[in-house]
Amino acid sequence: MCPGSLGSRPLDLSCTGKNAKKTTMTTRKRLKKMGNIMGKKVHYKQKAFHGDKSRNRWIFGGNRTGKTWAGAFEAVSRAIKKPCEGWVVSLSTQVQRDVAQRKVLELLKAKGIDYECVMLSGKVKFAERGVIDFITIGKSRIGFKNCEQGREKFQGTSLDWVWFDEEPPEEIYEECLIRTLDKKGDVWGTMTPLKGRTWVYNRIFMNAGQDGISVHQWEWSDNPFLDKDEIALMERNYSTDTLESRKFGRFMEGLGMVFTEFGEENIEKNVSVSSKLQTFVYTGISIDPGYQNPTAVLWFGIDGDGSIFVIDEFKESNHSVEQIAEMINQKSKEIGVPVRNVFIDSAATAQTFGAPESVASQFRAYGIDVDPRVDKNVFEGIHRVKGLFRSNSGVRKLFVFAHCVRLIQELRGYFWGDNNRPVKKDDHCLDALRYFCMASAEDTKHEPQSPVAKSKPTIFDKHKRSLFNENN
């Protein structure tokens, strides 16, 4: 057992490196012995984190879930595997000494891995009591930084990796990203989101799956080394809101979230499709046009029971009407949705995007017969959408396919502001959603359309069938 490791410990993991060199024991044996400190027990979410090949990985975990061990293990294993240089970034000198630095030293000492310390303060003989500048392991170097030093102290070095132990200021995060640029290095972070929806929520958590970013969420039950009686005691001593962060590693919702249906507790059950295959009797498209602001396009299908499905999405800036029209035709063909029942912001009858004709007229010229007669009442639209997500009787009639990530981001980041009005910020997909949901309340009462005959399954048919199989 590692000294001082009560509550969170490293996983059963062995690694190899092509550039490994023999010292007192082979790199493979060192890593295997380091990973086997705790014997038979395995923290499976730690194992998944270390197996993740994403270049920007983050663990959002509750207190004592083992996230700091995972960060330290990743740093030490990289230093052993092959020559490299990286930084461990803590919030302060004291936190560096008491948390990240301590975990790294415990890992190194537990299995006799050779290392040398250069100190900022204190003696090498008692390194754990002082503040370490950097540690060398063979030709590798693990440097220690803290956010109290300021952005300037994070400049000028080329790095293979950076580990953020808890949430850094955004400017320090950006500076560290630059340090890894020329070496195509990696960054990872381990944190409990106690500060709520900061820049990390918007820039990291909300962009999981994009730009090489991956997110791992851990809670107390994921750590096999936590005592169940201790967990019960902690649960009794924290409020429900506090437990969201400290137990589950979730970002606090705060007050004023418009679509609470897409909060942390509800996201999994709302990003889905119905439990049966659908034959859509009505399909449509909704557009919120823009140029410097993004153009948002959503594709919809409505089944015989009146349930609405958001099938696909598009959201990009600096596209001409011609480019958008071409994209709509192409994507509609791919997913098997005919280009009809196309609703657009009524402002499109006046917008021009620099052309002599209105945006609506330009779309029609390119074969997209847009209908600008949409109800833009924000409050009515919000109530309509919320009622479709969950009626008073608990019935759900609106479903969002999981790959519509931009719409989902907007649903999760939409908040009430002053005077009980929603904050007008990054809501282009939401506008398109409201236009269609308000229009469909009237238009879908008409004669249902016959499904378009297809000679073979479309991409959408295959995706829908795969989601059906997963849910059954």
C-alpha positions as CSV (number, residue, x, y, z in Angstrom):
1,M,0.0,0.0,0.0
2,C,1.2,3.5,-0.8
3,P,1.7,5.6,2.3
4,G,-1.1,8.2,2.7
5,S,-3.2,6.7,-0.1
6,L,-6.4,6.1,1.8
7,G,-9.5,6.4,-0.3
8,S,-8.0,6.6,-3.9
9,R,-5.3,4.5,-5.4
10,P,-3.8,3.6,-8.7
11,L,-5.2,0.9,-11.0
12,D,-3.9,-2.4,-12.2
13,L,-2.1,-1.3,-15.3
14,S,1.0,-2.3,-17.1
15,C,2.6,-0.5,-20.1
16,T,5.5,-0.8,-22.5
17,G,7.4,1.7,-24.5
18,K,9.5,1.1,-27.7
19,N,12.1,3.5,-26.5
20,A,12.4,1.9,-23.0
21,K,16.0,1.4,-21.7
22,K,17.2,-0.8,-18.9
23,T,18.4,0.6,-15.7
24,T,18.0,-1.2,-12.4
25,M,14.9,-2.9,-13.8
26,T,13.3,-2.7,-17.3
27,T,10.7,-0.1,-18.0
28,R,8.1,-2.7,-18.5
29,K,8.7,-4.2,-15.1
30,R,8.7,-0.8,-13.4
31,L,5.4,0.2,-14.9
32,K,3.8,-3.2,-14.1
33,K,5.0,-3.1,-10.5
34,M,3.9,0.5,-10.1
35,G,0.5,-0.3,-11.5
36,N,0.1,-3.4,-9.3
37,I,0.6,-1.5,-6.0
38,M,-2.9,-2.4,-4.9
39,G,-3.1,-6.0,-6.1
40,K,-6.4,-7.4,-7.1
41,K,-8.7,-4.4,-6.8
42,V,-9.1,-2.4,-10.1
43,H,-10.5,1.1,-10.6
44,Y,-12.0,0.5,-14.0
45,K,-12.7,4.1,-14.8
46,Q,-9.0,4.9,-14.1
47,K,-8.2,2.1,-16.5
48,A,-10.5,3.6,-19.2
49,F,-8.9,7.0,-18.7
50,H,-5.3,5.7,-19.2
51,G,-6.5,3.8,-22.3
52,D,-8.0,6.9,-23.8
53,K,-5.8,8.2,-26.7
54,S,-7.4,11.7,-26.9
55,R,-4.8,14.5,-26.7
56,N,-7.0,16.6,-24.4
57,R,-8.5,14.4,-21.6
58,W,-10.3,15.5,-18.5
59,I,-11.7,13.8,-15.4
60,F,-14.5,15.5,-13.7
61,G,-14.8,13.6,-10.5
62,G,-16.1,13.9,-7.0
63,N,-13.7,14.2,-4.0
64,R,-11.9,11.0,-3.3
65,T,-12.7,9.3,-6.5
66,G,-9.1,8.6,-7.4
67,K,-8.7,11.3,-10.0
68,T,-5.4,12.7,-8.6
69,W,-3.9,9.3,-8.5
70,A,-4.8,8.9,-12.2
71,G,-3.2,12.2,-13.1
72,A,0.0,11.3,-11.2
73,F,0.1,7.8,-12.6
74,E,-0.2,9.2,-16.1
75,A,2.7,11.6,-15.5
76,V,5.1,9.1,-14.0
77,S,4.3,6.4,-16.5
78,R,5.1,8.8,-19.4
79,A,8.4,9.8,-17.8
80,I,9.4,6.1,-17.4
81,K,8.2,5.0,-20.8
82,K,10.5,7.3,-22.9
83,P,12.4,10.6,-22.5
84,C,9.9,13.5,-22.2
85,E,9.3,16.8,-20.4
86,G,6.0,17.8,-18.9
87,W,4.5,20.1,-16.2
88,V,2.2,19.3,-13.3
89,V,0.1,22.5,-12.8
90,S,-1.4,23.1,-9.3
91,L,-3.5,26.0,-8.0
92,S,-1.0,27.1,-5.4
93,T,2.4,26.3,-3.9
94,Q,0.7,24.7,-0.9
95,V,-1.7,22.6,-3.0
96,Q,1.3,21.5,-5.2
97,R,3.2,20.3,-2.1
98,D,0.2,18.6,-0.4
99,V,-1.5,17.0,-3.3
100,A,0.0,16.5,-6.8
101,Q,3.7,16.6,-5.7
102,R,2.9,14.2,-2.9
103,K,1.2,11.7,-5.2
104,V,4.0,11.7,-7.7
105,L,6.6,11.1,-4.9
106,E,4.5,8.3,-3.4
107,L,4.4,6.5,-6.8
108,L,8.1,6.9,-7.3
109,K,9.1,5.7,-3.8
110,A,6.6,2.9,-3.5
111,K,8.5,0.7,-6.0
112,G,12.0,2.1,-5.9
113,I,12.0,4.1,-9.2
114,D,15.2,6.1,-9.4
115,Y,14.8,9.9,-9.5
116,E,16.4,13.2,-8.5
117,C,14.8,16.4,-7.2
118,V,15.7,20.0,-7.7
119,M,14.1,22.1,-5.0
120,L,12.6,25.6,-4.9
121,S,12.5,25.4,-1.1
122,G,13.4,22.8,1.4
123,K,15.9,20.0,1.3
124,V,16.2,17.2,-1.2
125,K,16.4,14.6,1.6
126,F,12.9,15.7,2.8
127,A,11.5,16.7,-0.6
128,E,7.9,15.9,0.4
129,R,8.1,18.7,3.0
130,G,9.4,21.3,0.6
131,V,8.5,22.7,-2.8
132,I,9.9,20.9,-5.8
133,D,11.0,22.7,-9.0
134,F,11.4,19.6,-11.1
135,I,12.1,15.8,-10.9
136,T,14.4,14.0,-13.3
137,I,13.8,10.3,-14.1
138,G,16.6,9.2,-16.5
139,K,16.3,11.6,-19.4
140,S,12.8,12.7,-18.5
141,R,11.8,15.7,-16.5
142,I,8.6,16.4,-14.5
143,G,8.3,20.1,-13.7
144,F,6.0,21.6,-11.1
145,K,4.1,24.9,-11.7
146,N,1.4,26.7,-9.7
147,C,-1.1,29.2,-10.9
148,E,0.0,31.8,-8.3
149,Q,3.1,32.3,-10.4
150,G,1.1,34.0,-13.1
151,R,1.0,33.5,-16.8
152,E,4.5,34.8,-17.5
153,K,6.1,31.9,-15.6
154,F,4.4,29.5,-18.1
155,Q,6.1,30.9,-21.2
156,G,9.1,29.8,-23.3
157,T,9.2,26.0,-22.8
158,S,8.4,23.3,-25.3
159,L,6.5,20.4,-23.6
160,D,5.4,16.8,-24.3
161,W,2.5,17.0,-21.8
162,V,0.8,19.0,-19.1
163,W,-1.3,17.8,-16.2
164,F,-3.7,20.3,-14.6
165,D,-4.5,19.2,-11.0
166,E,-7.8,21.1,-10.5
167,E,-9.1,23.9,-12.6
168,P,-6.5,26.6,-13.8
169,P,-7.3,30.1,-14.9
170,E,-8.2,30.1,-18.6
171,E,-5.2,32.2,-19.6
172,I,-2.8,29.6,-18.0
173,Y,-4.6,26.8,-19.8
174,E,-4.1,28.6,-23.1
175,E,-0.4,29.3,-22.4
176,C,0.1,25.6,-21.6
177,L,-1.6,24.5,-24.8
178,I,0.9,26.6,-26.7
179,R,3.8,24.9,-24.9
180,T,2.7,21.5,-26.4
181,L,2.1,22.8,-29.9
182,D,5.4,22.0,-31.6
183,K,5.7,18.5,-30.0
184,K,2.1,17.7,-30.7
185,G,1.9,17.0,-27.0
186,D,-1.0,16.0,-24.7
187,V,-2.9,17.7,-21.8
188,W,-5.1,16.2,-19.2
189,G,-6.9,17.6,-16.2
190,T,-8.3,16.2,-13.0
191,M,-10.8,18.3,-11.1
192,T,-13.9,18.5,-9.0
193,P,-16.2,21.2,-10.5
194,L,-16.9,23.2,-7.3
195,K,-16.9,26.6,-9.1
196,G,-19.9,25.8,-11.2
197,R,-20.1,26.6,-14.9
198,T,-16.8,28.3,-15.5
199,W,-14.8,28.4,-18.7
200,V,-14.0,24.7,-18.3
201,Y,-17.7,23.9,-18.6
202,N,-18.1,25.9,-21.8
203,R,-14.8,25.1,-23.4
204,I,-14.1,21.5,-22.3
205,F,-17.2,19.8,-21.0
206,M,-19.5,21.1,-23.6
207,N,-17.1,20.2,-26.4
208,A,-16.5,16.6,-25.5
209,G,-15.9,14.5,-28.6
210,Q,-14.7,17.5,-30.6
211,D,-11.2,18.9,-31.2
212,G,-9.5,15.9,-29.6
213,I,-11.3,16.5,-26.3
214,S,-12.6,13.7,-24.1
215,V,-14.4,13.8,-20.8
216,H,-14.5,11.2,-18.0
217,Q,-17.0,11.6,-15.2
218,W,-16.4,9.7,-11.9
219,E,-18.4,9.4,-8.7
220,W,-17.8,7.8,-5.3
221,S,-19.3,4.5,-6.3
222,D,-16.6,4.2,-9.1
223,N,-13.8,4.0,-6.5
224,P,-13.5,0.4,-5.2
225,F,-11.3,1.7,-2.3
226,L,-13.9,3.9,-0.7
227,D,-15.6,2.5,2.4
228,K,-19.4,2.3,2.0
229,D,-19.9,3.5,5.6
230,E,-17.7,6.5,5.0
231,I,-19.7,7.3,1.8
232,A,-23.0,7.1,3.8
233,L,-21.5,9.5,6.4
234,M,-20.4,12.0,3.9
235,E,-23.8,11.9,2.2
236,R,-25.5,12.8,5.4
237,N,-23.2,15.8,5.9
238,Y,-23.6,17.5,2.5
239,S,-26.6,19.2,0.9
240,T,-28.1,17.7,-2.2
241,D,-26.6,20.6,-4.3
242,T,-23.1,20.2,-2.9
243,L,-23.2,16.4,-3.5
244,E,-23.7,17.1,-7.2
245,S,-20.1,18.3,-7.3
246,R,-18.5,16.5,-4.4
247,K,-20.0,13.0,-4.9
248,F,-20.9,12.9,-8.6
249,G,-18.4,15.4,-10.1
250,R,-21.2,17.3,-11.8
251,F,-21.2,20.9,-12.7
252,M,-23.7,22.8,-10.6
253,E,-26.6,23.8,-12.7
254,G,-27.1,27.1,-10.9
255,L,-30.4,29.0,-11.1
256,G,-32.2,29.9,-14.2
257,M,-31.5,27.1,-16.6
258,V,-34.3,27.3,-19.2
259,F,-34.3,23.7,-20.4
260,T,-33.7,21.8,-17.2
261,E,-34.6,18.6,-19.1
262,F,-31.1,18.8,-20.4
263,G,-29.4,19.2,-17.0
264,E,-26.8,16.7,-15.8
265,E,-29.4,14.5,-14.2
266,N,-31.6,14.3,-17.3
267,I,-29.2,14.4,-20.2
268,E,-29.0,10.7,-20.9
269,K,-32.7,10.1,-21.1
270,N,-33.3,13.2,-23.2
271,V,-30.6,12.6,-25.8
272,S,-32.2,9.6,-27.5
273,V,-34.9,8.3,-29.8
274,S,-38.1,6.5,-29.1
275,S,-38.1,2.8,-28.2
276,K,-39.5,1.7,-31.5
277,L,-38.7,2.2,-35.2
278,Q,-40.7,5.1,-36.7
279,T,-42.4,5.7,-40.0
280,F,-42.4,9.5,-40.4
281,V,-45.6,10.8,-41.9
282,Y,-44.3,14.4,-41.9
283,T,-40.8,15.8,-42.4
284,G,-39.4,19.3,-42.4
285,I,-36.5,21.6,-42.1
286,S,-36.0,24.8,-40.1
287,I,-33.4,27.5,-40.8
288,D,-32.1,30.4,-38.7
289,P,-30.0,32.3,-41.2
290,G,-26.8,34.2,-40.5
291,Y,-23.5,35.1,-42.1
292,Q,-21.0,36.4,-39.4
293,N,-23.4,34.8,-36.9
294,P,-23.8,31.1,-37.7
295,T,-26.6,29.7,-39.9
296,A,-28.4,26.9,-38.1
297,V,-30.3,24.3,-39.9
298,L,-32.3,21.4,-38.3
299,W,-33.9,18.4,-40.0
300,F,-37.1,16.9,-38.4
301,G,-39.4,13.9,-38.7
302,I,-42.8,13.4,-37.1
303,D,-44.3,10.0,-36.6
304,G,-47.9,8.8,-36.6
305,D,-48.2,9.5,-32.9
306,G,-47.2,13.1,-33.3
307,S,-43.7,12.7,-31.8
308,I,-41.1,15.0,-33.2
309,F,-37.5,13.9,-33.9
310,V,-34.6,16.2,-34.5
311,I,-32.8,14.1,-37.1
312,D,-29.7,16.1,-38.0
313,E,-28.2,19.6,-37.8
314,F,-25.9,22.1,-39.4
315,K,-24.3,25.2,-37.8
316,E,-21.6,27.2,-39.5
317,S,-20.6,30.9,-40.1
318,N,-19.5,32.7,-43.2
319,H,-21.5,30.6,-45.7
320,S,-23.4,32.1,-48.7
321,V,-27.0,31.3,-49.3
322,E,-25.9,29.3,-52.4
323,Q,-23.5,27.2,-50.2
324,I,-26.1,26.6,-47.6
325,A,-28.7,25.6,-50.2
326,E,-26.3,23.1,-51.7
327,M,-25.5,21.7,-48.3
328,I,-29.2,21.3,-47.5
329,N,-29.9,19.4,-50.7
330,Q,-26.9,17.1,-50.2
331,K,-27.6,16.3,-46.5
332,S,-31.3,15.9,-47.1
333,K,-30.5,13.3,-49.8
334,E,-28.1,11.5,-47.5
335,I,-30.6,11.2,-44.6
336,G,-33.6,10.6,-46.8
337,V,-35.6,13.7,-45.9
338,P,-37.2,15.5,-48.9
339,V,-36.6,19.3,-49.1
340,R,-40.0,20.5,-48.2
341,N,-41.8,22.2,-45.3
342,V,-38.8,24.5,-44.9
343,F,-39.4,27.1,-42.3
344,I,-37.1,30.2,-41.9
345,D,-36.8,33.2,-39.7
346,S,-39.3,35.9,-40.9
347,A,-36.3,38.3,-40.9
348,A,-35.1,36.5,-44.0
349,T,-37.6,38.5,-46.0
350,A,-35.6,41.6,-45.3
351,Q,-32.0,40.2,-44.9
352,T,-29.8,40.3,-48.0
353,F,-26.3,39.1,-47.0
354,G,-24.9,41.7,-49.4
355,A,-27.1,40.6,-52.3
356,P,-29.8,42.7,-54.0
357,E,-32.5,40.2,-53.1
358,S,-33.7,39.0,-49.7
359,V,-32.3,35.9,-48.1
360,A,-35.7,34.2,-48.5
361,S,-35.7,35.0,-52.3
362,Q,-32.2,33.8,-52.7
363,F,-33.1,30.4,-51.1
364,R,-36.0,30.1,-53.5
365,A,-33.8,30.9,-56.4
366,Y,-31.7,27.9,-55.4
367,G,-34.6,25.5,-55.2
368,I,-35.3,25.8,-51.4
369,D,-38.9,26.9,-51.0
370,V,-38.7,28.6,-47.6
371,D,-41.7,29.6,-45.6
372,P,-41.0,32.7,-43.4
373,R,-44.5,32.6,-41.7
374,V,-43.1,31.4,-38.4
375,D,-44.3,32.4,-34.9
376,K,-41.3,34.1,-33.2
377,N,-42.8,34.6,-29.8
378,V,-39.9,33.5,-27.6
379,F,-42.0,32.7,-24.5
380,E,-44.6,30.8,-26.4
381,G,-41.9,28.9,-28.3
382,I,-40.0,28.0,-25.1
383,H,-43.2,26.7,-23.4
384,R,-44.1,24.7,-26.6
385,V,-40.6,23.1,-26.7
386,K,-40.6,22.4,-22.9
387,G,-44.0,20.9,-23.1
388,L,-42.9,18.6,-25.9
389,F,-39.9,17.4,-23.9
390,R,-42.1,16.7,-20.9
391,S,-45.8,17.5,-20.6
392,N,-47.6,17.9,-17.3
393,S,-48.7,14.2,-17.5
394,G,-45.0,13.2,-18.0
395,V,-45.5,12.4,-21.8
396,R,-42.5,13.1,-24.0
397,K,-43.1,14.1,-27.6
398,L,-39.7,15.7,-28.6
399,F,-36.5,13.6,-29.1
400,V,-33.0,14.8,-30.1
401,F,-30.7,12.4,-31.8
402,A,-27.4,12.1,-29.9
403,H,-25.2,13.3,-32.8
404,C,-27.0,16.7,-32.9
405,V,-24.3,18.0,-30.5
406,R,-24.6,21.7,-31.4
407,L,-28.3,21.8,-30.5
408,I,-27.7,19.8,-27.3
409,Q,-25.0,22.3,-26.3
410,E,-27.4,25.2,-26.8
411,L,-30.1,23.4,-24.8
412,R,-27.7,22.9,-21.9
413,G,-26.3,26.5,-22.0
414,Y,-29.5,28.5,-22.3
415,F,-30.3,30.5,-19.1
416,W,-32.8,33.1,-18.0
417,G,-31.4,36.6,-17.6
418,D,-32.7,39.9,-16.4
419,N,-36.5,40.7,-16.5
420,N,-37.3,37.0,-16.9
421,R,-35.9,36.9,-20.4
422,P,-33.5,34.3,-21.7
423,V,-30.0,35.5,-22.4
424,K,-29.6,36.0,-26.1
425,K,-26.3,34.2,-26.7
426,D,-25.4,31.3,-29.0
427,D,-29.0,30.2,-29.5
428,H,-29.3,29.8,-33.3
429,C,-30.2,26.1,-33.2
430,L,-32.7,26.8,-30.5
431,D,-34.3,29.5,-32.7
432,A,-34.6,26.9,-35.5
433,L,-36.1,24.4,-33.1
434,R,-38.7,26.9,-31.9
435,Y,-39.7,27.8,-35.4
436,F,-40.4,24.2,-36.4
437,C,-42.1,23.2,-33.1
438,M,-44.5,26.2,-33.3
439,A,-45.2,25.7,-37.1
440,S,-45.7,21.9,-36.6
441,A,-48.4,22.6,-34.1
442,E,-50.6,23.8,-37.0
443,D,-49.1,22.3,-40.1
444,T,-49.1,18.7,-39.0
445,K,-52.8,18.7,-38.4
446,H,-53.2,18.6,-42.2
447,E,-53.3,15.5,-44.3
448,P,-50.2,13.3,-43.5
449,Q,-47.6,13.0,-46.2
450,S,-46.8,9.6,-47.7
451,P,-43.3,8.4,-46.9
452,V,-40.9,8.8,-49.9
453,A,-40.2,5.4,-51.4
454,K,-36.5,4.4,-51.3
455,S,-34.8,1.7,-53.3
456,K,-32.3,1.1,-50.4
457,P,-31.8,2.2,-46.8
458,T,-30.4,5.6,-46.3
459,I,-27.7,6.7,-43.8
460,F,-30.5,7.9,-41.6
461,D,-32.4,4.6,-41.8
462,K,-29.2,2.7,-40.7
463,H,-28.5,5.2,-37.9
464,K,-32.1,5.0,-36.6
465,R,-32.0,1.2,-36.7
466,S,-28.7,1.1,-34.7
467,L,-30.2,3.4,-32.0
468,F,-33.2,1.1,-31.8
469,N,-31.0,-1.9,-31.3
470,E,-29.0,-0.2,-28.6
471,N,-32.2,0.7,-26.7
472,N,-33.6,-2.8,-26.8
